[in-house]
């Protein structure tokens, strides 16, 4: 979350997946203002995860960078350009069974 904040990601939300899916424990969704920013955020985030946690990180969606998926095993991060994020609306899809939609993280 700190890395995304440092890179000026917008509309950052976290969605707990425990009990909803076996793909990960948490999902993070954030937007960048351009494909270039989205690609940069994904690369920096992957490098920080590798350095700090020693995890193998898989990235999908480069070099187009309209929607980039960063898979860090128990956390999945989706980085979007705003128009693409609106089109796919992952927040709504993963909010099933919740009383309300996920809320933006503080400072997002």
C-alpha positions in Angstrom: 0.0 0.0 0.0 2.9 2.4 0.8 4.4 1.7 -2.6 1.2 2.6 -4.4 0.8 5.7 -2.2 4.4 6.7 -3.0 3.6 6.3 -6.8 0.5 8.4 -6.5 -2.0 5.7 -7.3 -5.6 6.8 -7.1 -8.7 5.2 -5.7 -6.9 2.4 -3.9 -9.1 -0.2 -2.3 -8.4 -3.5 -0.6 -10.8 -6.4 -0.7 -10.4 -9.3 1.7 -10.9 -12.6 -0.2 -10.5 -15.1 2.7 -13.7 -17.2 2.6 -14.7 -15.9 -0.8 -12.0 -17.3 -3.0 -8.9 -19.6 -2.8 -6.9 -17.5 -5.3 -5.5 -15.1 -2.6 -6.2 -13.7 0.8 -6.4 -10.1 -0.3 -7.0 -8.1 -3.5 -5.8 -4.6 -4.1 -7.3 -2.4 -6.9 -5.8 0.9 -7.9 -5.7 3.3 -10.8 -2.9 5.2 -12.5 -3.5 8.3 -14.7 -1.9 6.8 -17.8 -0.5 3.5 -19.1 3.0 4.7 -18.4 2.2 5.3 -14.7 0.4 2.0 -14.4 3.4 0.1 -15.9 5.8 2.0 -13.6 3.7 1.3 -10.5 3.6 -2.4 -11.4 7.4 -2.7 -12.0 8.3 -0.8 -8.8 5.8 -2.8 -6.7 7.1 -6.1 -8.0 10.6 -5.1 -7.3 9.8 -4.0 -3.7 7.9 -7.2 -3.0 10.9 -9.2 -4.3 13.3 -7.2 -2.2 11.3 -7.0 1.0 9.6 -10.4 1.1 11.8 -12.5 -1.2 8.7 -13.6 -3.2 8.5 -14.5 -6.8 6.1 -12.0 -8.4 4.3 -12.6 -11.7 3.1 -9.7 -13.8 0.6 -9.8 -16.6 -0.5 -7.0 -18.9 2.8 -5.3 -19.8 3.7 -3.5 -22.0 0.2 -2.2 -23.0 -0.5 -1.4 -19.3 -4.2 -0.7 -19.6 -4.8 -3.4 -16.9 -1.8 -4.9 -15.1 -2.1 -7.8 -12.7 0.7 -8.3 -10.1 0.4 -11.7 -8.5 2.3 -12.0 -5.2 0.6 -15.3 -4.2 -1.5 -14.3 -1.2 -2.1 -10.8 -2.5 -3.2 -9.9 -6.0 -2.9 -6.3 -7.2 -4.9 -5.0 -10.2 -3.6 -1.7 -11.6 -5.8 0.1 -14.2 -6.1 3.1 -16.3 -9.4 4.8 -15.1 -11.5 4.0 -18.2 -10.5 0.3 -18.1 -11.2 0.1 -14.4 -14.7 1.5 -14.9 -15.4 -0.9 -17.7 -14.4 -4.1 -15.8 -15.7 -2.9 -12.4 -13.9 -5.5 -10.3 -15.0 -3.9 -7.1 -18.6 -4.7 -7.8 -17.9 -8.2 -8.9 -15.9 -9.0 -5.7 -18.4 -7.3 -3.4 -20.9 -10.2 -3.6 -22.4 -11.1 -0.3 -21.2 -7.9 1.3 -23.5 -5.3 2.8 -21.7 -2.5 1.0 -19.1 -2.1 -1.7 -15.4 -1.9 -0.7 -14.3 1.5 0.5 -11.2 3.3 -0.6 -8.2 3.0 1.7 -7.4 6.0 3.8 -5.4 8.6 1.9 -6.3 7.1 -1.5 
